[in-house]
Every structure is written in structure tokens, then in C-alpha cells.
């Protein structure tokens, strides 16, 4: 063990790991402790339904409590999406607990995404009462602001946006940006909630404001999944076109996760085959928790198909630059368990790659993430290692590194 620690220190040196994708379970009092007085009794709360702790609204099931696989013995439990609430380590939903686990992992800062409510406010969008939905959305963001402040800006939550109301979206972006939020997480398929595609005029004000701010718009895998009903697991019938019905729940989850990683190819391909980055050149787009192995093929395919298929003057004029150029100037991806990823950095772009641990989800790197990153980057130059471990994410999310 001592030799391994010395080896890790020799490779990593003074690098500060910026973990570009983790999840923070919404604390049980997130909404009730911050609710306007008139809404306090209506706010989401934890309750036990059918023997399981879940989020409820007005006594009815709203969503689960999110994926957490690190138990209170500081062990990662395999083969499950989440543990019983009484077994979950406090690092899943307390700032102090999360900072403690970061110290143990050798991580300086974490970019946080939602957990129970879905990775782009999926559950919030399911609330029929729009006024109440707006309040639930704002209070969630207030809770994340509190967490960021309490952590001394070492935890960087990515806020959710009320995209069903564009005027409110712009106000919320402005409010949160002014208070230090570094980015926002969006659904990649707004049509699933009755909204137009992201390149349509409806979303232009959002893109324009993000461009003026130079902020981050994140597309986390699974952000287009519709909320599930009570007792309905993520491996149940809504996903039946992804896995074979003969498989058990653990194998279904493994297949689902594998395909989720590559699902962001859809949004990234559309973005770099459009003129979005011509119109909004300062926007940073992050493909979160998607890995990077598929990126070289996707870029090569875009380049090839653009020349093979797009021939008319009208369609050729949509872009002034090549798809790969748009990717390299505006898009960022991340890797965690992929040992093969370090062999394709030049094909992806060394300035476009970050690292993550995905704590506390089933596929998270735990424990000893610093050892893992030292091992997989040992053959890289110090300059490239510094970029993917620290500098790229620090630049994207405006992390102030200690001197």
C-alpha cells in the first residue's frame, strides 16, 4: 500500500482533481425548510410508502430518493441502484459528509447534478400545477446555492431551469448566475414535455443569455427519461426496447447504463451539425457522464456524412465551420472508468476532456479514485494530465484553485 501511495503521489503531484460529475441526493428537508409559508405543507417530503422511503407531494408518490450505493460503513455496495435510506452514508446528502468523502478520495471540487428529481428536473416537470412547479424548481435551486456556499465553492451544483416558461427561465438564469452558480442542466429532448427542439426560436433567448454569460449548459445522460410511477423501477417496462425481457434486474441495469453512456451522441451530433455555435460562440456545452470512447467515431461520421449527404446550397450554408471544429471549440466530455480513453485523447481533443467519479451512483469510482486516475494517466505527459485532471474542468466551471 505504501508503494502505491508513493506511486500515486509521484504521478499526481500537486494536481487538484476537479470531479466533473457527481450527484447530490436532495436532503429530506430541502423543500420544507425553505418553502414560502403558504406552501410549506404542500412541499415535497420523505415518507414511507409500501415499506420504502420516497419523495411525496400531498401524501402521494412523487419520485424515489435517488441512487446511493455508498453505505454508512464507507463501503460501496454492488448490484443495486440504491440502498435503504437508513444504510446510506451521509455524504450522499450533507455538505460536511461530502467534503469528508472528497478528502478521502483526494478530490478538490465536485460538479454536482440532481439525483432523485432526475438529471434535468424530470420529476419537477411532472407537477401539473405550474405555479407550484415554479416554486418547487426555485426552492431546489436555493438549496443548491446554500450547499455551494456552505462548501466554500468546492461543491458546484448545476441548477435546473423552468424551461416551460422562457421569461422565468431568463430571470432564474440571471438570478443564479449573479449568485455564483456555474452552469445549468437541461433535457436534451424538450419535445417529450411538449416544447420545440432546442434550435427553435422559443429557446433562442436562453441560448443568447447563456452566450452573454459565457456559462455552461450541461446535458447529462438520462435527462430525457420520463418520471416513473410508484413501484416502477428504472429497469421496468418503459425501457423494454433497450434490453431483452428475459434478463433479470441487475443485467437490465447494466445494459441500460451502457447504452445511456452513448445516448448523448444524439444531442452532440445535432449541435455540431447545426449553426448553434455560430450564433452562440461563447456557450460551453458539457456532455455529462457519457464517457468519451464513442466521440472519435461520431466526429468522423459527422465529417463524412456532411460531405456525402449535405449538397444543396441552402443546407451547406447552415455552417461556416466543420463539425469537429465546433466540437473542439464548444463541447466538453468526461471519462471515469475507461482505461481506453487515454489512448484516444488526440482524436477527441485534449482540451475537451475532463474526469469524473459519479459518486454516489452504482458505477462510481470508489474508493481510491486518486489512485485510479494516477494509474490510467501514468503514460501521459504532465501537461496533458494536468489538463484532463484539473485545468479543463477548472476553466469550464470557473473553479478558483488554491495557491
PATIKOL-81797 format. One line per field, with one value per residue (C-alpha): x, y, z; residue in one letter. Coordinates in pm, 1 decimal, always signed. Each point is the difference from the previous one (the first is absolute). Example, Ala and Ser with C-alpha at 12.3 -4.5 7.8 and 13.67 -1.06 7.14 Angstrom:
! residues 2
px = +1230.0;+137.0;
py = -450.0;+344.0;
pz = +780.0;-66.0;
res = A;S;
END
This chain:
! residues 403
px = +0.0;+281.5;+158.4;-333.3;-42.7;+350.9;-66.5;-325.5;+171.9;+284.4;-248.4;-261.4;+224.9;-186.2;-288.2;-344.9;-255.6;-307.3;-274.7;-226.9;-295.9;-136.9;-349.6;-141.1;-305.5;-259.0;-3.5;-326.5;-66.1;+113.2;-347.6;-175.3;+274.9;+0.2;-363.9;-209.5;-236.7;-307.7;+151.0;+180.2;-253.6;-7.1;+373.1;+169.2;+98.4;+132.3;-261.3;-10.0;-232.7;-29.8;+303.3;+226.1;+113.4;-98.8;-74.7;-368.3;-218.3;-328.8;+53.7;+33.1;+309.6;+209.5;+337.1;+260.5;+281.7;+267.2;+292.7;+231.4;+227.6;+249.8;-110.7;+58.2;+290.1;+173.2;-36.9;-133.6;-275.8;-9.2;-302.3;-249.7;-118.8;-53.3;+17.9;-270.7;+5.8;+119.9;+312.0;+108.1;+311.1;-71.7;+237.7;-291.5;-191.4;+202.1;+265.9;+222.6;-27.0;+77.7;+304.3;+123.8;-30.0;+171.1;+296.8;+20.0;-22.0;+255.9;-251.0;+11.2;-331.4;-311.9;-249.3;-338.4;-307.3;-344.2;-80.0;-354.8;-173.9;+172.9;+310.8;-187.1;-294.8;-202.6;-218.5;-55.3;-136.6;-260.3;-173.5;-326.5;-49.6;+236.9;+15.0;+90.6;+246.0;+174.8;+33.3;+133.9;+255.5;+115.8;+24.6;+214.2;+239.9;+2.9;+100.3;+282.8;+120.9;+10.4;+203.6;+248.1;+48.3;+31.6;+269.0;+205.0;-55.5;+143.3;-342.3;-135.4;-365.3;-136.6;-338.0;-325.1;-197.7;-377.5;+22.1;-380.2;-1.7;+270.5;-41.3;+38.9;+296.3;+183.5;-72.6;+120.3;+316.1;+80.3;-75.4;+207.4;+290.6;+27.1;+12.4;+278.9;-161.8;+238.8;-240.3;-339.1;-121.7;-252.3;-202.1;+128.7;-353.4;-233.1;-258.4;-80.5;-160.1;-168.8;+270.6;+172.0;+350.6;+293.6;+86.7;-343.6;-80.9;-161.8;+342.9;+192.2;-23.6;+146.2;+290.1;+57.9;+15.6;+226.2;+222.6;+15.9;+85.6;+250.4;-156.2;-38.9;-300.3;+24.9;-166.5;+22.9;-79.9;-350.4;-132.5;-278.1;-139.3;-362.8;-80.0;-92.7;-302.1;-10.0;+153.2;+133.5;+374.1;+224.8;+39.5;-375.0;-218.3;+66.1;+351.7;-109.8;+140.9;+348.8;+44.0;-134.6;-290.3;+161.7;+272.9;-14.7;+5.0;+376.3;+84.0;-267.2;+158.2;+345.4;-134.5;-196.6;+304.2;+221.4;-239.9;-62.2;+368.9;-23.3;-346.9;+141.9;+134.8;-342.6;+15.9;+368.7;-44.0;-293.3;+190.8;+314.8;-200.8;-192.1;+89.4;-58.1;+365.5;+13.6;-282.2;+115.5;+378.4;+54.0;-226.5;+174.1;-187.0;+86.4;-99.6;-11.2;+61.9;+14.6;+357.6;+216.4;+61.1;-277.7;+112.0;+268.5;-238.4;-280.2;+224.7;+132.3;-351.9;-124.5;+282.8;-57.3;-378.1;+4.7;+197.6;-190.4;-354.3;-16.4;+28.2;-250.1;+106.7;-276.4;+107.6;+373.9;-32.1;-122.3;+353.7;+311.1;+229.8;+40.7;-174.3;+330.4;+90.0;-325.0;+60.7;+352.8;-101.3;-317.4;-58.0;+147.0;-24.1;+118.9;+139.7;+19.8;+36.3;+123.3;+361.2;-14.3;-93.5;+357.0;+102.1;-239.3;+49.8;+146.2;-303.4;-239.4;+206.9;+213.4;-161.7;-349.0;+34.7;-68.4;-21.4;-277.2;-76.6;-385.6;-25.1;-225.2;-155.7;+46.9;+280.3;+193.1;+374.1;+23.7;+219.1;+346.6;-94.4;+330.5;+185.2;-219.4;+67.8;+371.0;+2.2;-192.7;+196.1;+346.8;+107.2;-120.0;+223.6;-26.8;-152.6;-278.8;-66.6;-37.4;-255.9;-231.2;+33.5;-17.4;+29.0;-273.2;-273.1;+136.1;-33.6;-344.3;-153.6;+207.2;+160.1;+236.3;+292.1;+192.1;+342.6;
py = +0.0;+241.8;-61.2;+72.0;+326.6;+106.5;-88.6;+198.3;+301.0;-17.4;+4.2;+242.7;+236.9;+317.5;-45.0;+86.5;-248.2;+178.3;-262.6;+107.7;-224.7;-101.0;-11.3;+151.3;-166.4;+259.5;+28.6;-96.5;+360.3;+169.5;+128.4;+13.9;+209.0;+261.8;+8.3;+316.7;-15.1;-47.0;-308.8;-162.6;-279.7;-79.2;-32.8;-328.1;-208.6;-344.1;-255.7;-378.0;-152.8;-376.7;-41.9;+231.0;+357.1;+219.0;+362.1;+88.3;+300.8;+22.9;-353.3;-143.8;-150.4;+253.4;-167.9;-220.6;+138.7;-55.5;-230.6;-47.0;-302.7;+109.2;-129.1;+138.8;-241.7;+185.6;-289.2;-3.5;-259.3;-168.0;-123.0;+265.6;+341.1;+126.7;-116.1;+22.7;+352.8;-106.9;-159.8;+293.1;+195.8;+367.1;+105.7;-57.4;+304.6;+202.2;+252.4;-98.5;-366.0;+71.1;+211.6;-282.7;-258.7;+238.7;+28.9;-378.2;-27.3;+273.1;+219.1;+378.3;+100.8;-173.6;+103.5;-115.9;-113.9;-79.6;-349.4;-90.7;+259.7;-116.7;+143.9;+292.0;+47.8;-281.5;-46.4;+373.7;+14.6;-260.6;+235.6;+111.2;+320.2;+236.8;+260.3;-269.6;-152.7;+337.0;+23.6;-355.6;+76.3;+325.5;-150.3;-285.1;+256.4;+193.3;-319.7;-55.5;+358.0;-65.9;-316.0;+182.8;+276.9;-240.8;-191.5;+311.3;-46.7;-350.5;-142.0;+147.0;-98.0;+42.2;+168.8;-111.8;+236.2;+51.1;-41.1;-27.2;+379.1;+183.8;+335.5;-173.3;-197.4;+321.0;+150.0;-314.1;-19.0;+360.2;-39.7;-314.8;+118.7;+315.4;-213.7;-222.2;-300.9;-124.0;-172.8;-152.8;-349.6;-50.5;-273.6;-94.5;-88.8;+286.4;-134.8;-267.8;+272.3;+174.0;+256.5;+60.3;-116.0;+188.6;+177.2;+158.6;+368.1;-86.9;-88.0;+284.5;+234.5;-271.6;-66.1;+373.8;+64.4;-300.8;+139.2;+340.1;-166.9;-240.1;-264.7;-378.0;-190.6;-362.6;-297.9;-287.0;-350.6;-110.5;+356.1;-84.7;-291.2;+57.2;-29.0;-348.2;-85.6;-148.0;-343.9;+27.3;-48.9;+137.8;-351.6;-55.0;+17.5;+359.4;-112.7;-328.8;+93.9;+27.3;-341.8;-351.0;-90.3;-326.7;+186.7;+59.2;+348.2;+16.4;-95.6;+240.8;+281.5;-79.8;+7.0;+316.5;+176.8;-106.9;+142.6;+313.8;+87.5;+29.4;+153.3;+351.8;-58.8;+118.5;+346.8;+55.0;-105.0;+237.8;+286.0;-31.3;-53.6;+322.9;+367.6;+25.5;+75.1;+255.4;+187.9;-60.4;-44.0;+59.7;-280.3;-298.8;-329.6;-295.9;-358.7;-134.1;-361.3;-113.6;-124.5;+85.8;-323.7;+67.3;+355.3;-65.6;-216.4;+255.2;+284.5;-200.5;-103.6;+360.4;+115.9;-280.4;+23.3;+378.8;-27.7;-300.9;+110.8;+379.1;+135.3;+282.0;+361.6;+62.9;-279.9;+41.7;+362.9;-89.9;-38.4;+207.5;-251.3;-375.8;-216.0;-89.5;+367.6;+74.8;-292.1;+109.4;+361.3;-52.1;-357.9;-188.0;-367.7;-204.7;-339.9;-206.8;-382.4;-6.2;-110.8;+17.3;+368.2;+115.6;-156.2;+213.3;+342.1;+147.2;-115.2;+156.4;+308.4;+25.8;+334.6;-151.8;-284.1;+5.3;-273.9;-105.6;-249.5;-9.5;-30.1;-138.9;-184.2;-372.1;+53.3;+246.6;-17.2;-82.9;-26.1;+116.8;+212.4;+187.8;-330.8;-86.6;+327.7;-28.5;-348.2;+76.2;+320.7;-130.2;-7.2;+352.7;+302.6;+219.6;+275.3;-221.3;-158.1;+344.7;+95.9;-296.7;-36.8;+365.6;+286.6;-79.6;-33.3;+293.2;+215.3;-123.3;+33.6;+298.0;-182.0;+218.2;-224.5;+53.5;+151.2;
pz = +0.0;+85.7;-341.1;-172.3;+191.1;-92.6;-363.4;-2.1;+155.4;-249.9;-290.2;+132.3;+192.6;+97.9;-247.2;+133.9;-131.2;-135.6;-9.4;-286.1;+82.3;+337.7;+143.8;+316.1;+147.9;+82.7;+384.7;+168.8;+110.0;-322.5;-88.1;+338.1;+160.6;-277.3;-112.2;-4.2;+298.9;-219.3;-164.3;+291.7;+48.2;-373.3;-50.1;-93.1;+301.3;+83.8;+96.0;+21.4;-257.3;-29.7;+222.4;-204.1;+66.6;-295.9;-83.1;+23.0;-75.9;+185.5;+125.8;-350.5;-158.8;-192.5;-57.4;+165.5;+213.4;-264.2;-58.8;+299.9;+29.6;+267.6;+338.8;+346.8;+45.8;-282.3;-241.4;-354.6;-37.8;-340.6;-193.1;+106.2;-112.3;+353.8;+359.1;+268.0;+137.0;+345.7;-153.4;-219.7;+95.5;+83.5;-277.7;-237.2;+129.3;+250.1;-90.6;+292.3;-95.6;-362.4;+83.3;+221.9;-276.1;-241.6;+235.0;+21.8;-378.8;-63.3;-184.5;+27.1;-161.5;-129.8;-265.1;+130.8;-189.3;+144.3;+115.6;+100.0;-218.2;-315.4;-159.8;-161.0;+238.4;-157.9;+308.7;+37.9;-353.7;+96.5;+245.8;-164.2;+202.8;-183.5;+277.0;+250.5;-247.6;-27.2;+378.1;+31.1;-271.0;+160.2;+348.7;-136.4;-145.3;+327.6;+178.4;-244.4;+46.8;+373.1;-55.2;-223.1;+255.4;+291.7;-188.5;-71.0;-373.1;-1.0;-87.5;-322.0;-59.7;-350.6;+31.5;-160.4;-222.0;-38.3;-377.9;-23.7;+60.2;-194.8;+175.1;+335.2;-134.4;-87.4;+341.9;+175.8;-209.9;+83.6;+371.2;+36.9;-212.6;+209.0;+314.8;-126.2;-167.9;-271.3;-237.0;-73.5;-83.1;-280.7;-159.7;-343.9;-115.6;+91.5;-245.6;+258.9;+211.8;-292.5;-77.5;-335.5;-85.0;+149.7;-324.3;-34.2;+69.6;+334.1;+146.1;-168.0;+303.9;+223.9;-237.4;-40.2;+374.1;+52.6;-273.9;+167.9;+330.4;-156.1;+219.2;-17.3;-130.0;+108.5;-162.1;+246.3;-120.5;+91.6;+6.4;-242.4;+203.1;+95.8;+373.2;+117.0;+210.9;+348.7;+18.9;-354.2;-24.2;-270.4;-141.8;-40.1;-311.3;-120.2;-98.0;-159.5;-340.8;+149.0;+160.5;-51.8;+222.8;+109.5;+190.2;+374.8;+156.8;+54.7;-360.1;-124.9;+199.1;-140.8;-357.2;+62.0;+148.3;-290.3;-257.6;+204.4;-22.0;-375.1;-15.4;+1.2;-349.7;-114.3;+156.8;-78.1;-364.6;-42.4;+160.1;-210.7;-319.4;+65.0;+15.2;+376.8;+70.2;-281.4;+166.5;+357.8;-8.7;+372.5;+123.6;+152.2;-44.1;+221.7;-71.3;+354.9;+103.0;-361.0;-25.4;-300.0;-190.3;-250.2;-78.3;-266.9;-203.6;+37.1;-118.3;-294.2;-96.7;+15.1;-222.6;-250.7;-9.8;-29.9;-322.1;-129.4;+80.4;+29.4;-352.2;-58.6;+34.7;+251.4;+232.1;-54.5;+107.8;+347.5;+132.4;-48.9;+169.8;+9.5;+264.7;+164.3;+25.8;+181.5;+233.0;+83.8;+66.4;+202.8;+121.1;+297.5;+92.4;+295.1;+89.2;+315.4;-25.4;-363.8;-10.8;-378.4;+14.9;+53.9;-332.3;-206.5;+158.5;-317.7;-199.8;+250.2;+82.5;+313.9;+80.6;-9.1;+251.3;+374.1;+264.0;+238.3;+277.0;-16.6;+379.7;+150.1;-296.4;-77.3;-251.5;+216.2;+53.3;+367.6;+191.5;-106.3;-300.5;+19.6;-36.9;-298.9;-179.6;+72.5;-147.8;-319.6;-69.3;+85.0;-366.4;-76.7;+0.9;+311.7;-215.9;-136.6;+340.0;+157.4;-263.4;+39.6;+378.1;+94.9;-245.4;-254.8;+261.9;+200.6;-311.1;-100.7;+347.6;+119.3;+290.2;+202.5;+87.0;+324.5;-37.0;
res = X;X;X;X;X;X;X;X;X;X;X;X;X;X;X;X;X;X;X;X;X;X;X;X;X;X;X;X;X;X;X;X;X;X;X;X;X;X;X;X;X;X;X;X;X;X;X;X;X;X;X;X;X;X;X;X;X;X;X;X;X;X;X;X;X;X;X;X;X;X;X;X;X;X;X;X;X;X;X;X;X;X;X;X;X;X;X;X;X;X;X;X;X;X;X;X;X;X;X;X;X;X;X;X;X;X;X;X;X;X;X;X;X;X;X;X;X;X;X;X;X;X;X;X;X;X;X;X;X;X;X;X;X;X;X;X;X;X;X;X;X;X;X;X;X;X;X;X;X;X;X;X;X;X;X;X;X;X;X;X;X;X;X;X;X;X;X;X;X;X;X;X;X;X;X;X;X;X;X;X;X;X;X;X;X;X;X;X;X;X;X;X;X;X;X;X;X;X;X;X;X;X;X;X;X;X;X;X;X;X;X;X;X;X;X;X;X;X;X;X;X;X;X;X;X;X;X;X;X;X;X;X;X;X;X;X;X;X;X;X;X;X;X;X;X;X;X;X;X;X;X;X;X;X;X;X;X;X;X;X;X;X;X;X;X;X;X;X;X;X;X;X;X;X;X;X;X;X;X;X;X;X;X;X;X;X;X;X;X;X;X;X;X;X;X;X;X;X;X;X;X;X;X;X;X;X;X;X;X;X;X;X;X;X;X;X;X;X;X;X;X;X;X;X;X;X;X;X;X;X;X;X;X;X;X;X;X;X;X;X;X;X;X;X;X;X;X;X;X;X;X;X;X;X;X;X;X;X;X;X;X;X;X;X;X;X;X;X;X;X;X;X;X;X;X;X;X;X;X;X;X;X;X;X;X;X;X;X;X;X;X;X;X;X;X;X;X;X;X;X;X;X;X;
END
